[in-house]
Amino acid sequence: MIISIIVAISKNQVIGKNNQLIWHLPKDMKFFMDTTMDTVVIMGRKNYESIPKKYRPLNNRKNVIITRNKSYNAEGCTVVNSIDESLKVLNNIENKEVFVIGGGEIYKKFLEKGLIDRMYITHIDEYFDGDTFFPDVNYESWKSSDILYHSKD
Ligand SMILES: NC(=O)c1ccc[n+]([C@@H]2O[C@H](COP(=O)([O-])OP(=O)(O)OC[C@H]3O[C@@H](n4cnc5c(N)ncnc54)[C@H](OP(=O)(O)O)[C@@H]3O)[C@@H](O)[C@H]2O)c1
């Protein structure tokens, strides 16, 4: 099993503000949807609640939500109370690649625990004012495989 992060990051590492995405990038959203289709997506409770109601749970994906709230319930989702518990859920799944889809706290915890094998990073070539950041990563210890360039969306 491969555990991957998928994220879009501004030049100053901002990923969100007021529990929302700051940008509207249709091509990147399509990339996210296509890449994670038919997989397991793991997310923090705040990220889950940031998804517009009509789009959640994300369709054709097993949605795993991490929260410390033991009575949290989200229809059609698997709710777990720790990172370790989310891994136990994955042990029963045969998918080859699972995706950690944020937000900031959850990216940081998976990276700190050394659980991430691969990252799909959209680098947005702008600075944004935000309150949620992607953690610092020592990219020198990562191998860059595919780099795609896009015109402004
Ligand atoms: N740019 C991107 O690609 C991207 C992707 C995803 C999200 N985002 C943005 O990121 C922001 C949300 O990120 P965030 O950092 O505020 O929140 P988050 O990581 O989505 O969720 C944080 C919540 O996860 C739960 N949690 C965290 N660590 C835990 C642990 N060890 N055990 C159990 N539960 C744990 C807690 O839930 P409880 O409080 O319920 O206990 C915590 O409040 C939004 O602005 C969103 O739009 C951006």
PDBQT file of the ligand as one rigid body, heavy atoms in Angstrom, charges set to zero:
ROOT
HETATM    1  N1  LIG A 201      -5.015  23.513  -0.432  1.00  0.00    +0.000 N 
HETATM    2  C1  LIG A 201      -5.332  22.250  -0.237  1.00  0.00    +0.000 C 
HETATM    3  O1  LIG A 201      -4.942  21.363  -1.020  1.00  0.00    +0.000 OA
HETATM    4  C2  LIG A 201      -6.179  21.870   0.939  1.00  0.00    +0.000 A 
HETATM    5  C3  LIG A 201      -6.524  20.533   1.142  1.00  0.00    +0.000 A 
HETATM    6  C4  LIG A 201      -7.294  20.223   2.256  1.00  0.00    +0.000 A 
HETATM    7  C5  LIG A 201      -7.707  21.217   3.139  1.00  0.00    +0.000 A 
HETATM    8  N2  LIG A 201      -7.353  22.493   2.905  1.00  0.00    +0.000 N 
HETATM    9  C6  LIG A 201      -7.735  23.562   3.827  1.00  0.00    +0.000 C 
HETATM   10  O2  LIG A 201      -7.223  23.248   5.119  1.00  0.00    +0.000 OA
HETATM   11  C7  LIG A 201      -8.058  23.858   6.108  1.00  0.00    +0.000 C 
HETATM   12  C8  LIG A 201      -8.404  22.820   7.161  1.00  0.00    +0.000 C 
HETATM   13  O3  LIG A 201      -7.218  22.350   7.775  1.00  0.00    +0.000 OA
HETATM   14  P1  LIG A 201      -7.008  22.380   9.380  1.00  0.00    +0.000 P 
HETATM   15  O4  LIG A 201      -5.556  22.193   9.656  1.00  0.00    +0.000 OA
HETATM   16  O5  LIG A 201      -7.658  23.582   9.942  1.00  0.00    +0.000 OA
HETATM   17  O6  LIG A 201      -7.871  21.138   9.867  1.00  0.00    +0.000 OA
HETATM   18  P2  LIG A 201      -7.856  19.583   9.497  1.00  0.00    +0.000 P 
HETATM   19  O7  LIG A 201      -6.442  19.084   9.453  1.00  0.00    +0.000 OA
HETATM   20  O8  LIG A 201      -8.715  19.360   8.302  1.00  0.00    +0.000 OA
HETATM   21  O9  LIG A 201      -8.645  18.963  10.719  1.00  0.00    +0.000 OA
HETATM   22  C9  LIG A 201      -8.198  19.186  12.037  1.00  0.00    +0.000 C 
HETATM   23  C10 LIG A 201      -9.027  18.306  12.943  1.00  0.00    +0.000 C 
HETATM   24  O10 LIG A 201      -8.636  16.939  12.766  1.00  0.00    +0.000 OA
HETATM   25  C11 LIG A 201      -8.771  16.261  13.989  1.00  0.00    +0.000 C 
HETATM   26  N3  LIG A 201      -7.457  15.772  14.392  1.00  0.00    +0.000 N 
HETATM   27  C12 LIG A 201      -6.244  16.305  14.120  1.00  0.00    +0.000 A 
HETATM   28  N4  LIG A 201      -5.268  15.534  14.643  1.00  0.00    +0.000 NA
HETATM   29  C13 LIG A 201      -5.886  14.503  15.267  1.00  0.00    +0.000 A 
HETATM   30  C14 LIG A 201      -5.414  13.378  15.981  1.00  0.00    +0.000 A 
HETATM   31  N5  LIG A 201      -4.095  13.150  16.180  1.00  0.00    +0.000 N 
HETATM   32  N6  LIG A 201      -6.317  12.514  16.479  1.00  0.00    +0.000 NA
HETATM   33  C15 LIG A 201      -7.643  12.714  16.292  1.00  0.00    +0.000 A 
HETATM   34  N7  LIG A 201      -8.149  13.764  15.599  1.00  0.00    +0.000 NA
HETATM   35  C16 LIG A 201      -7.275  14.641  15.097  1.00  0.00    +0.000 A 
HETATM   36  C17 LIG A 201      -9.335  17.264  15.002  1.00  0.00    +0.000 C 
HETATM   37  O11 LIG A 201     -10.745  17.169  14.883  1.00  0.00    +0.000 OA
HETATM   38  P3  LIG A 201     -11.744  17.498  16.096  1.00  0.00    +0.000 P 
HETATM   39  O12 LIG A 201     -11.577  18.963  16.379  1.00  0.00    +0.000 OA
HETATM   40  O13 LIG A 201     -13.101  17.138  15.595  1.00  0.00    +0.000 OA
HETATM   41  O14 LIG A 201     -11.295  16.634  17.244  1.00  0.00    +0.000 OA
HETATM   42  C18 LIG A 201      -8.844  18.579  14.428  1.00  0.00    +0.000 C 
HETATM   43  O15 LIG A 201      -9.592  19.701  14.860  1.00  0.00    +0.000 OA
HETATM   44  C19 LIG A 201      -9.245  24.439   5.358  1.00  0.00    +0.000 C 
HETATM   45  O16 LIG A 201      -9.027  25.831   5.132  1.00  0.00    +0.000 OA
HETATM   46  C20 LIG A 201      -9.220  23.707   4.038  1.00  0.00    +0.000 C 
HETATM   47  O17 LIG A 201      -9.821  24.448   2.982  1.00  0.00    +0.000 OA
HETATM   48  C21 LIG A 201      -6.586  22.840   1.817  1.00  0.00    +0.000 A 
ENDROOT
TORSDOF 0
